[in-house]
Amino acid sequence: MIHIYCGDGKGKTTAAAGLAARFAGAGGTVVAARFLKTEDSGEAAALRSIPGITVIPCRKSFGFTWTMTPEEKVEAAEYARGLFREAERLALEAAVGAQAAHSPEEKLPSPPVLLVLDELAAAMGAGFLGTSEVLGVLDRLEDLAEIVITGRNPARELLDRADYITEMRKIRHPYERGIPARRGIEY
């Protein structure tokens, strides 16, 4: 099934990380790709410490999309497409490996792989990944992996395909009072 955590409120990545921990704790395999992020985030370090979870490293950071030059946007789009292909490949490999490694009697999640695509909706919104490209991967993985997508303003086509949609709505945030993002809370 496809899960979407969206909205302007805090908690989208946190919800995805919690589901990843639950899934791994139930014996499943998790592959997580983070778009438009840096390596400096507490959830990545925590998830990497859990057996069964692979978090693809952020090999390059580009900053906020609204501060990128046109050249940086082209480079960021190339990077996002490569990261997306790597996430698909790792999820497919994990699905094949899980089927071969476990007996049918074992109580594993079905399907045995969870693919977390953190901030994929934002990468799509910035034009870094096309809707048809993303839907093609969803089609290829639909019977092999549970898929989590986070980010603001997901494309209508993603919403139409989702089985779960949870919207985080901001009512109040310390940023409005000039308080910057805090380590361990916002990242």
Salt bridges, closest charged atoms under 4 A:
GLU39 OE2 - ARG34 NH2 2.68
GLU39 OE1 - ARG48 NH1 2.95
ASP40 OD1 - ARG183 NH1 2.74
GLU75 OE2 - LYS60 NZ 3.08
GLU86 OE1 - ARG59 NH1 2.81
GLU88 OE2 - ARG140 NE 2.61
GLU93 OE2 - ARG89 NH1 3.09
GLU106 OE2 - HIS102 ND1 3.05
ASP118 OD2 - LYS37 NZ 2.96
ASP139 OD1 - ARG161 NH2 2.85
GLU146 OE2 - HIS3 NE2 2.75
ASP160 OD1 - ARG156 NH1 3.42
GLU176 OE2 - LYS170 NZ 2.36
GLU186 OE2 - HIS173 NE2 3.86
GLU186 OE1 - ARG182 NE 3.80
